Amino acid sequence: MDIRVGDVLEMKKEHPCGNRSFEVLRIGMDFRLRCMGCGHEMMISRQKAEKNIRKVKREE
């Protein structure tokens, strides 16, 4: 999957704050994501993240 730093991911499951959009801050074996609603940052494994991505929004 082609995911880059700065992309906004729309996930299948929502964050507890009710938002589904997350900004990619770091990629590698794990992704560091920031919730676009409340600003909470989290680390999630690449496998789990790619499984739960619904759409990738990229600013060109």
C-alpha positions in Angstrom: 0.0 0.0 0.0 1.4 3.4 -0.9 1.1 5.6 2.2 3.3 8.7 2.8 3.9 11.0 5.6 1.3 13.8 5.5 -1.5 11.6 4.1 -4.9 11.6 5.8 -6.4 8.2 6.3 -10.1 7.4 6.7 -10.3 4.3 8.9 -13.1 1.8 9.3 -13.3 2.2 13.1 -13.6 5.6 14.7 -11.5 7.0 17.5 -13.3 7.4 20.8 -13.8 11.1 20.1 -16.0 10.1 17.1 -13.6 11.0 14.3 -12.4 8.6 11.6 -9.7 10.7 10.0 -6.0 10.3 11.0 -2.9 12.1 9.7 0.2 10.0 9.1 3.2 11.4 11.1 5.7 8.5 10.7 5.8 5.3 8.7 7.9 2.1 9.1 7.0 -1.2 10.9 4.6 1.0 12.9 2.6 4.0 11.9 2.3 7.1 14.1 -1.1 8.6 13.6 -2.7 11.8 14.8 -6.5 12.0 15.2 -7.8 14.9 13.2 -10.6 15.5 15.8 -8.9 15.7 19.2 -5.2 15.7 18.2 -4.3 12.4 20.1 -1.2 10.7 18.7 -0.9 6.9 18.7 1.4 4.1 17.4 -0.3 1.3 15.5 1.3 -1.7 13.7 1.5 -1.5 9.9 -0.5 -4.7 9.5 -3.4 -3.5 11.7 -3.4 0.0 10.1 -3.5 -1.3 6.5 -6.3 -3.7 7.4 -8.5 -0.9 8.8 -7.9 1.8 6.1 -11.0 2.7 4.1 -9.6 5.7 2.0 -6.3 7.6 1.6 -6.7 11.4 1.1 -3.5 12.9 -0.4 -2.8 16.6 -0.8 -1.0 16.9 -4.2 
